[in-house]
């Protein structure tokens, strides 16, 4: 995920597919749906990232 300055291959493919898939659809409603998908994916990845950081923080407290 770009928040940690790393981009896995599946993340790059997902971004490419979402980016390329919106070109055949000039309708505003479809573009808004794509935007909703981007927001949902971003929120999910952010939550996963924050949970990972919280777990790492707890591990460092235990080992100290």
N, C-alpha and C positions, 0 to 999 in steps of 0.2 A: 504494500500500500504506500502511496506517496507520502503519507504523514510521517513514516519512518525512513523516508528517502530510499526505499526499496520497492521494486516492482517485479512481482513474480510473473512467470510466463502466463499463467491462467488469468491474472489480472490484466495483463496487456492484451490478451486475446479477447477478454470480455469488453474492454474499452473499445477495441477495434470493431468488434461485432456491433456493439451499440451505436458507435459512430457511423459505420457504413450502412446500417439498417435503416437509419432515419432519412436517407436521401430519396428513396422512392416515395416518400409520404410528405407531400407539401401541406397537408391539412394541419391546422393548428391543434386540433384535438389529439391527433396522433403524436404530434411533437410534444404536447404536454404530458402524454402518457409516457413517452420516452424520458422526459424530465423526472417524472415520478419514479421511474425505475432507477435512474441515476441517484436520486436522493435516498431511496430505500437501500440500495447497495452501499452507498457511502455511510449511511447511518449504521447498517449492520457491521461493516468493516471497522468503523470507529468504535463501536461497542466492543467488538472482539479485541481490538488493539488495547483499549483501556482496561479490559479485564486481564489481559496478558500482563500489562504493566502493574496492575494491582497485585496479581499473583507473584510477580517477581519482587515487588516491594515487601510482601509478607515473608517470602523466602529469605530475603536479606535480613529481616528482623530476627528470624528464628536462628540463623547461623551466626549472628553477632553476639 
